[in-house]
């Protein structure tokens, strides 16, 4: 790993408060590598050898069962994965692959566990990160179980509009097939949901989205921080 990569790791909340000697021990065996698009980084069911950090690019987490595949989430710059498996020395529950050219930092899971045992600040940060991830999973399950497909799509669009600066027109960050998987839909169901949102001022052409009446859309979608706020 290059010396210039170290500040990127140190600046992340997970590593920010840990002791200098613990951090030096943690990054001593780290690797940094550039991966092309569609490169498999980890495989569901395999042993967790590294804690991964997305330095740049984007990574899709996905799962398979009985010949079916679904996208779980998409991670971008600064995100870590698979922390729980690294701490528990457990198999990966998901696979991961790059969506574009990505630079990934890899910390040996054995080093992560050893430092976790002795550095209290790092251990607290790990607990906070896992608590954040757990609450994110609960919110995702609530959205899937309590909302219709149209409501899930509407809330996703409102959230992404805000992330994109709040303008009426913005680009989707993922292709529609992958978006359907993330929202728990088939591509056909997503197409029907897109058409059903037209009376609420939503037009989607390719990756471009236009929301002409966000208040009307929000009245239908009923976003709530108990599902939609990633910070809470």
N, C-alpha and C positions, 0 to 999 in steps of 0.2 A: 504494500500500500504506500502511495506517495505521501510525503509530509503534508502536501496541500489538501489531502482528503480529510485529515484529522479534524480541523475546525468544523467541517460539515457534521461530523458525528458528535463532537462535543457540544455543538449548539442545540442539538435535539433535546427536548425536555426529558427524555428518558435517561440521558447521560449528563445533564447539565450540572447537577448538584453532587455527583459522586466525587470521592477523593481522587487526587491526581494520580497517586500510585495505583489505585484500582483501575482507573481509566487506562493508564499505560499498560497494565497487565491485560486488560480486555482487548485492546487494539493491536497488541503485539503480534498476534497470529491472524490478523484480519486480511481479507483479500478485497480488491476492488477490480471489477471487470466490466467491460462494455459488451452488451449482448445485442444481437440484431432482433428485428421483430419476429414474433411467433417462436421464440426460443423457450423451451420448457426449463424452468428453474428448479422446481421441486415437484415431486410426484406424490399424489395422495396414497397414504399407506406406508410410504418409505420412512425410515428413521430420519429425525430432524438433526441434521449435522451443523446447520448454520442458522443464526438469526440474520435475516436479510433487511437491508435498508435501501429504499429507492432514492438514489442521489439525484437522478434525472430520468425523464421518460415516464412510462406508465406500465403497470403490471395488472393482469387480470387474475383473480383467484377464482377457481372453478372446482366443481365436484362432479363425480360420476357415480352412477349406480344402475346396474342391470341394463347396460347399453345406452343409458340416457346421460346427457351432460347438461349442466346448468352453470351459468355465471353467478358467482356469489357477490363479488364487489370488484371495483377497480381502484387501485392504489396509485397515488401520484407522489411527486417529490416530497421527501421527508417522512414518508410512511414506513413503518416497520412491519415485518411478517416473518415468521410464524412464532410469535413470542411465547404463547402458552405451551406449545410443543417443545420449545427450547428449554424452558424452565422445568417442565415435567419430564424431560427426556422421553417423550412420547411420540408415536407416529404422527406424520402430517395428516390432518383431517381434510386438507384441500391440496390441489395442485396449483401451480402458478406458472404463468407464461407472460412474456413481454408482448405488449401491443404495438410498440414502436421501438426504435433504437433506445436502449436504456442503460444507464450506468448504475450498477448495483454494488453495494458494500456488503460483505459477508463476514460476520463475527462467529467464530467457532462456538457452537452451543455449549460445549464442555467448559469453555472459558466463561461464558455468560453465567452458567450455573455456579461455578466456583466463586466468581465475584459477587453474585447474588447472596451467597451464604455469609459473606463477611463484610460487605459494604452496606450499611443500613440506609444510606441515602439512595443508593441504587435500588435496594429492595423496595423502599417506599415508592420510588418512581415506577417500578415494575407493577406494583399493586395498583397504583393509580391508572396506569395504562391499561391493565387488564380490566379494571372496573369500568373504564371508559368504553372499552371494546364490548364488555358484557352488556352495558346499557344500550349500545348501538345494536346489538343482536336482538335485544328485547323490543326495541323500537321497530326494527325490521319485521319481526314476527307479528307485532301488533298491526302494522300496516298490511301485511299479507292476509291476516285473519279477519280484520275489521273493515277493510275497505274493498270496494269493488275494483275491477281492473281500471275503469275510467277514473275513479278517484285516486288510485295509485299513480296513474300517468299524470293527472292534473297536478298533484302535489309535487311530483318529480320535476315537472316543467317549471312550476313556480319557484322551487328551490334552485334549479339551475339558472333561471332568469336572474335571480338575486346574485348568484355567484358570478354571473357574466356581466354584472354592472347595472342591472335593472332596466336595460333598454327594451323596447318593444320587440326588437329582432335580435336573435342570438343563435349561435350554432350549437347543436348537440355535440357532446364530447365523445359519444360512442355511436356506432352504426346501429340501425334499428333492430337487427337480429339479436345483437348483444343486449340492447336495452330491454327488449322483450323478456329475455332470460333473467336479467336482474330484477325486473318487476314481477316475475312469476307468471308470465303470459306466454302463449304461443305467438309467432309472428302474425298469424291471421287475426288473433284476438287483439294484438296491438294495432293492426290496421283498422279494425272496427272501432277501437277506442279513439284513435286519432280522428276518424270521421265523426264520432259522437261528440267530440269537443268543439266542432266547428260552430255550433250555436252559442258557445261561450267565448267566441272571439279568438280561437286558436286555429292557425293554419301551419301545417308542417309540409315542406317540400324538400325532399332529400334530407340533408342535415340541418337545413335552415328552419327555425321556428319563429313565428310571429304571434304575439299575444296582444291583441288590440284592446281588450277589456279585462285587465288583470283583476279588477275588483269583482266582476261578474264570475270570473273563473274561481277566485278565492271563496266566494259565497257558496259555490258548489262543492269545492274541494275541502273546505273547512280545515285548513292546516292547524296543527296544534304543536306546541313545543314538547309535549309528552310523546310525540312521534317524530316530528320533523326538525327539531332543533338539535344539531349535532353537538352543541356546546354544553347542553344540560345533562 
